[in-house]
């Protein structure tokens, strides 16, 4: 097919590749910038333009409030998004295997749920444990959770990075969270440090690409496993979790804290020194 110069200029993909996209689409990018300047956070206007370019190149793009904003804009973003997760209790819903994977492992003790939202998972966990601390940054979501009247659930608003608990936890659930945060490795380490001796951190995250402007990261099994390899952990397990259609929909991980500190490994230099002393 032969295109005229004007048609070539307007095409989404050009023979010049990525540079051609940038040159031919600069006017639409500028228009996007003007739109976002008037309708969203002015201080994020530059990043909106940069995201528009990345989107044209087929790269992953999330909401700029999450990618570049401060904690205030992060909280405001999730204040405007309250998702009803009651479907987690529906055995016929494609997300049910994720909830079941967590519920099959949790029993008794104190549990911290990071990113609890409006309580879709919390209501299922409450009968399984003695006490839950439900942590989330979204005020409207937490108000929906409060309406459930769960007696053994303490609701806390904030980020786990700043949360100072009154106790350590036998269980910490980090389900569908790490793809939403800028520093997933730091969040995992922070949660692991809040485990009681012998406690378990349970993690789920989407496998591969899910179309969502809330996702800052995409993981495969290799990149996910790297996040879980904490030297302090006694055991580390990870793998795929399939949905009802037999697709590897999620990546799941399980980290267990040591019951007691491990004894140090033998020091080769010290052994050699002792041998030398015995010879003399």
C-alpha positions in Angstrom: 0.0 0.0 0.0 1.4 3.5 -1.0 0.7 6.5 1.3 0.9 10.1 0.3 3.2 12.4 2.3 0.3 13.7 4.3 -0.9 10.2 5.1 2.6 9.2 6.1 2.7 12.1 8.4 -0.5 11.1 10.1 0.2 7.4 10.4 0.6 6.1 13.9 3.7 4.0 12.9 6.2 5.2 10.4 9.2 3.7 8.7 11.4 5.9 10.8 10.3 3.8 13.8 10.1 5.3 17.3 11.8 8.6 16.2 9.2 9.0 13.5 6.4 8.6 16.0 7.8 11.3 18.2 8.2 13.8 15.3 4.9 13.2 13.6 2.9 13.1 16.8 4.4 16.1 18.6 1.3 18.2 18.0 -1.0 15.7 19.6 1.3 15.3 22.5 1.3 19.1 23.0 -2.5 19.0 22.9 -2.6 16.3 25.6 -0.3 18.4 27.7 -2.7 21.4 27.5 -5.6 19.2 28.3 -4.0 17.7 31.4 -2.6 21.1 32.5 -6.2 22.3 32.8 -7.9 19.2 34.2 -5.3 17.5 36.5 -2.4 18.4 38.7 -0.6 21.3 37.1 2.7 20.2 38.7 2.4 16.9 36.9 1.8 18.4 33.4 5.3 17.7 32.2 5.1 14.1 33.3 1.8 13.8 31.5 3.5 14.8 28.3 6.3 12.4 28.8 3.8 9.6 29.5 1.9 10.5 26.3 5.1 9.9 24.4 5.8 6.6 26.1 2.2 5.5 25.4 2.7 6.3 21.7 5.8 4.1 21.8 3.8 1.2 23.3 5.4 1.4 26.7 3.6 0.8 30.0 2.1 3.9 31.5 0.4 4.4 34.9 -1.4 7.3 36.4 1.2 10.1 36.9 -0.1 10.6 40.5 1.4 7.2 41.2 4.5 7.5 39.1 5.6 11.0 39.9 3.3 12.4 42.6 3.9 12.9 46.3 2.1 11.0 49.1 -0.8 13.5 49.0 -1.5 13.0 45.3 -1.1 9.3 45.8 -3.8 9.3 48.5 -6.1 11.5 46.5 -5.9 9.2 43.6 -7.0 6.2 45.6 -9.6 8.3 47.4 -11.3 8.6 44.1 -11.2 4.8 43.4 -13.2 2.6 45.6 -13.5 -0.9 44.1 -16.0 -3.4 45.5 -14.0 -6.6 46.0 -16.9 -8.7 47.2 -16.3 -10.9 44.2 -13.4 -12.6 46.0 -15.9 -14.8 47.9 -17.5 -16.0 44.6 -16.1 -19.4 43.7 -17.1 -18.8 40.0 -15.2 -15.5 39.7 -11.9 -15.7 38.0 -10.2 -13.9 41.0 -11.4 -16.5 43.5 -8.3 -18.7 43.3 -6.2 -15.8 44.6 -8.4 -15.5 47.7 -8.5 -19.2 48.2 -4.7 -19.5 48.0 -4.4 -17.0 50.9 -7.2 -18.4 53.0 -5.8 -21.9 52.8 -2.7 -20.8 54.5 -3.9 -18.5 57.2 -5.0 -19.8 60.6 -5.0 -18.1 64.0 -2.8 -15.3 65.4 -2.5 -11.7 64.4 -2.6 -10.6 60.8 -1.7 -7.4 59.0 -3.4 -6.8 55.7 -1.6 -4.2 53.6 -3.7 -2.5 51.0 -7.0 -3.8 52.3 -9.2 -1.5 50.2 -12.9 -1.7 51.2 -12.5 -5.1 52.8 -13.1 -7.6 50.1 -10.4 -9.9 51.4 -10.6 -8.7 55.0 -14.1 -10.0 55.5 -12.9 -13.5 54.4 -9.8 -13.4 56.6 -11.6 -12.2 59.8 -13.1 -15.6 60.8 -9.7 -17.3 60.2 -7.5 -15.3 62.7 -7.7 -13.7 66.1 -7.0 -10.1 65.1 -6.5 -8.1 61.9 -5.0 -4.8 61.3 -6.4 -3.5 58.0 -4.1 -0.9 56.5 -4.9 1.3 53.5 -4.3 4.8 52.2 -7.8 5.4 50.9 -10.2 7.0 53.4 -13.4 6.2 51.4 -12.4 2.5 51.1 -11.7 2.3 54.8 -15.1 3.8 55.6 -16.7 1.1 53.5 -14.8 -1.5 55.5 -15.9 0.1 58.8 -19.5 -0.4 57.8 -19.0 -4.2 57.8 -18.7 -4.1 61.6 -16.0 -6.8 61.8 -15.3 -7.0 65.6 -11.7 -8.3 65.4 -10.5 -5.8 62.7 -8.6 -2.6 63.6 -8.6 -0.1 60.7 -5.5 2.1 60.1 -5.2 4.8 57.5 -1.7 5.3 56.0 1.2 3.7 54.2 3.0 0.7 55.4 6.3 2.6 55.1 5.2 4.8 58.0 3.2 2.4 60.0 4.5 1.7 63.5 2.7 -1.4 64.9 2.0 -2.1 68.5 3.0 -5.7 68.0 4.5 -8.1 65.4 2.3 -10.3 63.2 2.1 -14.0 62.6 0.7 -13.3 59.2 1.1 -10.4 56.7 -0.9 -10.4 53.5 0.4 -8.3 50.6 -2.1 -9.2 47.9 -2.1 -7.2 44.6 0.0 -4.4 46.1 3.6 -4.5 44.9 2.6 -3.7 41.3 1.1 -0.4 42.6 4.1 0.9 44.5 7.3 2.5 43.2 9.7 0.5 45.4 8.3 -3.0 45.7 11.5 -4.5 47.1 11.4 -2.0 50.0 7.8 -2.7 50.7 8.4 -6.4 50.9 11.4 -6.0 53.2 9.4 -3.6 55.4 6.6 -6.1 55.7 9.0 -9.0 56.4 10.5 -6.9 59.3 7.0 -6.7 60.9 6.7 -10.5 61.1 6.8 -12.3 64.5 9.4 -15.1 64.8 8.0 -18.0 62.6 5.6 -15.6 60.9 4.7 -15.8 57.2 4.4 -13.1 54.6 2.0 -14.0 51.7 2.3 -12.1 48.4 0.3 -12.2 45.2 0.8 -10.0 42.1 -0.5 -10.2 38.5 1.7 -12.3 36.1 2.7 -10.2 33.1 0.7 -7.4 31.6 -2.7 -6.3 33.0 -4.2 -3.3 31.4 -4.4 -0.9 34.3 -3.3 2.7 34.9 -2.6 1.7 38.6 0.2 -0.7 37.8 3.7 0.7 37.9 5.4 -2.7 37.5 4.9 -6.0 35.6 6.5 -9.2 36.9 7.5 -12.5 35.5 8.7 -15.4 37.6 12.3 -14.4 37.4 11.9 -10.8 38.4 9.4 -11.7 41.1 11.7 -14.3 42.6 14.5 -11.7 42.9 12.2 -9.6 45.1 11.7 -12.5 47.5 15.3 -13.5 48.1 15.8 -12.0 51.5 18.7 -13.5 53.3 16.9 -13.1 56.6 14.1 -15.4 55.5 14.1 -19.0 56.8 12.1 -20.3 53.8 11.2 -18.7 50.5 8.6 -20.2 48.2 7.3 -18.8 44.9 5.4 -20.0 41.8 2.4 -19.5 39.5 -1.2 -19.5 40.5 -3.7 -20.4 37.8 -7.2 -18.9 37.3 -10.4 -20.8 36.6 -9.4 -20.9 32.9 -6.1 -22.6 33.7 -4.0 -19.5 32.8 -1.0 -18.6 34.9 -2.8 -15.4 36.1 -0.8 -14.7 39.2 2.6 -15.0 40.8 2.5 -16.0 44.5 5.2 -16.0 47.2 5.6 -17.1 50.7 8.3 -16.0 53.0 8.8 -17.4 56.6 10.7 -15.6 59.3 13.1 -17.6 61.5 12.0 -18.8 64.9 15.4 -18.1 66.4 18.7 -16.5 65.0 20.8 -18.9 63.0 24.3 -19.8 64.3 27.1 -18.4 62.2 28.7 -20.5 59.6 32.3 -21.8 60.2 35.0 -19.2 59.6 37.6 -20.7 57.3 40.3 -18.2 58.4 39.6 -19.0 62.1 39.8 -22.7 61.4 43.2 -22.3 59.6 44.4 -20.1 62.5 43.5 -22.8 65.1 45.2 -25.5 63.0 48.3 -23.5 62.9 48.3 -22.9 66.7 47.9 -26.6 67.3 50.9 -27.4 65.1 53.1 -25.2 67.3 
